[in-house]
Amino acid sequence: MPRLLVGVIVSFLLTATTAADPFKFDDVAEKARQLAGNDWQAPPGIPQFLKDIDYSRYQEIRFRDDRNLWRDSDSPFQVMLTPAGKYFTHAVALNEIRNGEVEPVRFARDLFTYPSEEFAKRIPADLGFAGFRLTYPLRGADINNQFLAFAGASYFRGVGRNDGFGLSARGVAIDTGEPGGEEFPSFVEFWLEQPGAGAQQAVVYALLDGPSLTGAYQFTIRPGDVLEMDVRARLFFREQVDLPGYTPLTSMFYYGENTLRPPGEWRPQTHDSDGLLVTDGDSGEWLWRPLVNPESLRISYLRANNPRGFGLIQRDREFRDFQDLEARYERRPSAWVEPRGNWGPGNVVLVEIPTRSEVNDNIVAFWSPEQPPEAGTAVDLEYRLKFGPAGLSGHPSGYAVNTFIGDGNRIGGGNQEGAYRVLVDFEGGSLDGTDPGADVVSQVSADEHTEVLEHFVEYSEPEEQWRLSMLVRPSKDQTMSLRAFLSLEGKPLTETWTYELPPGLDIRAD
């Protein structure tokens, strides 16, 4: 055979093999690695008039339902596209993967309807998209329910079958709450793999870029009563980061049962999440931390040598808890992170930011390793992320459902000046089968700045719960810090409730 013909055949075979190789995570990781070798370039912005429009005007830009991606396929999944504008100030590149082949999703003005013809004329023909929303028939075969949305920096939001949208997750958090300011890396490109007929999961790849790092992500997504996402990430650090935040969750806590109600508010509570739940593999302890809306920025570090899970949870699940027919906060989902493998020692970091409005997300929780990665290094992470009802963590023991705090120097509270009466209601787990006359004991401890004057347990017959009552007094201008759980015959019955009330949030009577 002539050498030229052999060369042609070999070349053809190599080309055919390369073309047949399906797109995969390693392809995104290689893009991220190469990108990390260059200086960061801010993504091109959108026209100023789209940044300046008010929220109601932006809401009038609507994606046309008849233009969903994959609508003509047998896949139960479809894709709606998100318009750029308002908070979404730069476009992202979107690609479809069909049979292993990558095709870009092209922008066109007629994919959307606009507030007016004059407005539509001002939309650039190459504007692009801010992100996308996945749909799946969660509540009926003929209904395309939105269950997952990616848009804005590295934010994404998900819901289980019976939830409404609420808190968000992110790809990564950088220096959240640090004096030098937070960095917000962005997903700049996505690849959406079209699922086949009858598919119960979808796969999305994402490329992240920011001043300090780049990243590759693979999301394997399974909608249902609980939305489950198996996440694989590889991060390439351009620079040293003081406080890296892996698997960050972002939520809102304006006020709740454990705080004062702002003047003029008629609703009992207003929040997307009411507490942080953490469990550590080494100790086996489950720890619950009710959230607060502080007077000044607060950062708490909850140590875990081998984290097995953490999340922001919405335990208040009754309409009467909020009395809000529009926001329906009782339907807001909880989010739970389950690390895969041993992530080693570090902290679950809770950042609580003051807010005077429910429109601001002011709560962030994330995992941060004991040793931050150095510039030029790569970090691999695998974890499962869940969105859904409050029990999605698989919490095995009794748990706190209410935290009430009042004056410890008034009728019903006590007679100790400068003290607080703190009540915690527990239910669930083995508590539900415990005889109301059992000798359940309270275990309470405090830091050096907090004095525990008394504590005891009562069975609450009206609610079929167990109530822990504490009278505590913090030192002047010091944070009140408490830990407590219930036990029976020396064995814990509940999670460990932990609480901090910073100075400036005095809810005692004048």
N, C-alpha and C positions, 0 to 999 in steps of 0.2 A: 504494500500500500504506500503511495507517495507520502512523503513527510508532511507536505502541505495539507493533504486531506486528513491525516491523523491529527494535525494541530487544530484543524477546523472542528473535528468531532470532539476532541478534548475540550476546546473552548465552548462548544455548544452544551456539552454535559455540565461543565462548571456553571455556565449561565443558567441553565435549566434548574440545577440544584439550588443555586442562590435564589432564583425567583420563587421556588417552591417553599423556601424556608418561611415558616409563619412568623409574624411579628410577635415579640416576646419581651418580658421584663428586661432582659439583658440589653436589648436594643435601646430602651429608655435610659438604662444605667450608663451605657456608653455615651449617650448624648449628654447626660448630666456630668460625667467625668470630664469630657472635653470642654464643656461649658465652664466648669470650675477652674480650668487652666487659664481662663481669660478674665479680664476685669468685668465687673457687673455693669450692664447697660440697662437703664430703666426702660421698660416697655413703652412704646409710643402711646400717647394719650389720645383721648377722644376730643371732638370739638368742644369748645368752652360752653356753648349754649346747652349741650347735653349734660354737662356737669352742673350747670346752674339751675336747671328746671326743678320745680318743687316736686315733692313726693307724689302728690295726686296726679300731676301731669305725667310723671314717669309711668305711673300705673296704667295710664291710658294707652301706652305702647304695648300692644298685645301680640303674642305669637299666634298665628293662625292654626287652629286645631287640625285643619285638613292638610297641614304640611309636616306633620310629625315624621321624623325619621323612622324607618322600618314599618310604616303603617301598611305597606303593601306586601309585607312578608308574613310568614306564619308565626313569627316570634310573638310571644305574649308581652314582650317589652317594647316600649316605644320611647322616643326622645323628643322633648320639647326644647326649643332654643330660647335663651334668655337675652333680652336686648341690653346693649350697653347704655349707660346713662346714670345720673344721680350718684349713688355710692360706687357704682362699677365704672371706674374711670379709664380702664384700658381693656382692649379686646384680647381674647385668647384664641389660639389656633385649635381647631377641632378637626379630628380625622375619624373616619369609619374604618373598621377592619372587617372585610367580608372575605371569607374563605382564605384568610391569611394575607390578603392583599390590602394595602393601605390606600384610601382615597380621601382627599381633603373635603371637608364640608364647606361649600362655597356660600358666602353671604349674598343675599339679594334683598332689596327693599321690600319686595312683595311677600316676603315671609312673615311680615308683621302688618298690623293695622296701626294707624297713628291718630293723634287727636284731631288733625286737620290736614288738608292737602298741602297747605303752605308749610306746615311742619315737616311733612314727608319729603318735600322738595329739598329740604336742608340736610337730609340724611346722606352722608357720603356713600357712594356705590360700593366702596370697599371697607365700610365701617367695621365689620366683624361682629362677633358675639361676646357677651360677658361670661357666658357659661351655658349650662344645660340642666334640664330636669328629667329624671327617669320616671316612667310610669309603668304600672303593672296592675292587672285586674284583681285588686285586693278585696273589693267588696261586691263583686259580681262580674260575671264573664264578659259583659258588654261595657264595663266601666274602666277607663284608663286612669287609675288613681296615681297622683303624684306622690312619690315616697322618698325621693332623694334628689337634692339640688346642690350643684357645685356652682358658686359664683362669688367673686370678690376675694382678692388675695388668695390664701389657701383654705378658705372657709368652705364647709359643706354642712348641710342639715339633712337629717333623716327622721323617719317616723315608722312606728309599727302600725299594724292594721287599724287600730282604733284611736290613734293619736292625731293631734294637730301639730303643726310645726312649732318649734320653740327654740331650744338651745342649739348651739352649733359645735361642730368639731373643726379642727384645723390640721393641716399637714404638719406644721411645726410652729413653735413659738420661740422667739429670740429676745432675751433680755426684758421680758415682761415685768413691769414694775420697777425696773432699775432706774437710777437717777439719770443716766445718759439717754434714756428714751428707748422705746421698743422698736424693733425692726419687724417689718411685715413682708416676708418672702411671699411670692405669688406662684400659683400654678399658671404656667404660660402656654402649655400645650397639653391636649388630651387625645387619647386614642380609645374609641369606643368599639368594642368587639360585639358584632351582631350575634345575639343568641339564636339558636335554632328553634324549630317548632316544639312547643311543650317545655321549653327550658325553664328551670326554676332558679337559675342564677345568671348573672351578667358579670362581665369583666371590663374594667376601665383601667387604663394606664394614664399616668400623669407625670409631667416634667415640671419641677419646681425650680425657681431661681430667685436669688436675693443677694444683697451686698455681701453677706458673710458665708453663704453656702448655696449649693444646688442639691437637687434630690430627684430620685426616681421612685415612683409609687406604682403598686399594683393593688387594685381593690377588687376582690371577688365578693359579689353582692348577692344576698339572698333575702328577698322581701318576705314578710309574713306577719304573724302576730307580733314577733320581734324581728326587726331588721338586723341581720347579721352581716358584718363586713370583715372578711379576712384580709388584713393589710400587710403588705410587704414593702419595706422602704429601705433605700440605700442613700445616705446623705454624705456629700462631699464638702468638707469645710474649707472655704477659702481663707478664713481668718479664725483666730481664737475667739470663742464666745464665752462670756462670763457666766451667763445663765441660760443654757440650752433647755428648751421645753419640748419633750417628746409627747406625742398623743394628746395635745391640748384640747380641752373642752372649755367653751365660753358660754356664759349664761347671764341671767338677770335676777337680782334680788333687790327689790325696792323696800318692802317691809313685810313682816309676817307676825305670827302669833307671839314670837319672842322679842318683838320690838314695839316701840310706840307707833301708833297710826299717825301719819302726817296730818297736819291741820286741814280740814275740809274733805278728807277722804272718807267715803261711806263704805267702801269695800273692806271686808275684814282683813284680806291679805292681797298682795300683788307680787308674784314672783314666778319665774320659769322653773326654778329649782329651789328646794329649801334646805339641802344639806349635801355634804361631801361624805361619801362612804369609801373606806380603804380597808383592804385586808393584806396581810403580810404572810408569806409562805413559811418563814422561820418561826414566828411566834404563834401563828394561827389565829391571831386576834382580829376581830372585826371592829372597826372604829367608826363612829358616826359623829360628824361635826356640823351642827346647825349653822347656817350662814347668817351674817349680819351685814348691814349697810353702814359702814363706819363713817366717822367724821373726817378721818384722814386715811390715806392709803395704808393698807395692812398686808403684809406678806408673812405667811405661816409655812413652816417646813415640818412635814410629818414624816418622820424617819421610817424607812422600810429597807431591810437588808436584802429582801427577795420578794419584790412586789408581785402579788398574784391577782390583783385587781383594784381598780378605783373608779369612781364615777360621781357625777353630779345627778342627784336623785330628786324627783318630785314625789314625795310621799303623800302630800295632801291631794286626794283624788276625788273629792266630793264637790259638787257645785256650791254647796253651802259654805265651803271653805273660802270662796272668792266672791260669789254673787255677781259675776261679770258675764252677761249674756253675749257680749261681743268678743272679748279676748279668750274666754273659756280656758282659763289657766289650769283647770283640773284635768284637761286633756293634753297638757304639755308633756312631751316624752322625757324619760330619764335616759342617760347615756352611761355606758359601762365599758371600761377598757380591761382586757385580759391579756397580759404579756405572754408571749410564747418563748420558752427557753428561760434561762436565768439572766436577768438584766443586771444583777449585782446590786451593791449598796447604793443608796441615794435617797431622795426625798420626793414625796408627793407635795408639790408646792401649791398653796392656795393663795390667790391674789384677790383681795376684796377692795374695790375702788368706790369711793363715795359717789352717790348719784342722787339727784333730786327729781328724777323722772323715771318712769318705767320704760322709756324708749331707749335707754342706754344699757348695753350689756356691760356689767360692772364686776362680773365674777369670772375668774379664769383658774383652772386646775390643770396641772400637767406633771409629768415625771421628769426629774432632772437627776442625772447621774452624779455620784460623788466626785468623780474626776471628769471635768469638762474635756471634750475632744480638742486636740491641738490643730492648728492650721495645717492643711495638707493631708489630714487623715480622713478616713471614711468610716461610717457607722452603719451597720445593718440592724434593722429592727423587724420583728414580726409580732403581730398582735391581732386579737379579735376585738372589734368594736361593735357594740350593740346599742340600738335605739328602741325604746319600748316602755312598757309599764314598770312601776317601781320595783317589782320583784325580779327584774331581769338578771340580777347579779347572782341569784341562787343562794342568797343569804340564809344560813341554816338555823339561826337562833332568834330569840326575842329581839325586838327592835323598838326604838323610840318613835312614837307617832306624834307627840306634842311636846313642846318646850314652852313653858310659861314663866315669865319673870315679873315680879312686882316688888313693892315696898316691904321691907322687913321690919317696919316700925309703924304698923297700923293694924287695926282689927282684921283678923284673918291672915295677916302676914307675920306678925310677931311684935316684939317690943324692944328691938335692938336698933339703936340709932346707927345710921350708916350701913345697915345690912340690907340684903335682898332676900326675898322668898323665891326660891326656884323650884318649879314643879316639872317633872318629866313623866309622861305616861308611856308605858311599855306594853306591847302585846306581841303575839305570834310565837312561832317555834314551840318549844316545850312549855312556855308559859300558858299556852292555850289549854293544856291538859293538867295544869297545876290546881290543886284544890284551893279554893278561896281562903281556907283556914290554915294553909301551910305556912311554915315559918320562913317566909322569903325575907332575905336580909339585903340591906343596901350596903354597897362598898363604895365609899366616897373618899377622894383625895384631892388636894389642892396644892398650888405652888406656894412659895414662901411669902407671897404678897396677899394671900387669900386665907382667911380664917373660917373654918367650918364650925359653926356654932351648934348645929344639930342636923340630924338626918334620920328619916324613918320611911317605911313602906306601908301602904294601905292598898287593899283590893278595892277597885272602883266598880261597884256592882252595876251602875247605870250603863257604863261603856264596856264592861267585862274586860277591864284593863288593870294593870298594876301601876300605882302612882308612887313615885319617889318624891318626897318633899325634903328640901334642904333650906336651911337658914345660913347664909354665908355673908361675910363682910370683907371686902377688899381694902387694902391700905389706900390712903388718900392718893389720888392721881395715879393709881396703878391698875393694870388690867386684872380683872377677875378671871381666874383660870381654874377650871374644875374637870375632874374625871370621875365617872361613876358607872357601876353596873349592878345588876341584881344577881343574887346567888341563892342556892338552896342546898343545905348540907355540904357546904364547901365547894360546890360546883357551879360555875357561871351559868346563868339562864339567859343572859342577854348579851348583845354587843356592848362595847364600851362607849358610853356617851361622853363626849368631851366638848367643852364650851369655853369660849373666851368673850368677855364683855369689856371692850376697851374703854378707857376714860373718854368722857365726852358724850357717851350714850347713856346718860343717867336717866333711868326710867322710874325712879322713885318719886314719890310725891314731894312737892316743894316744902 
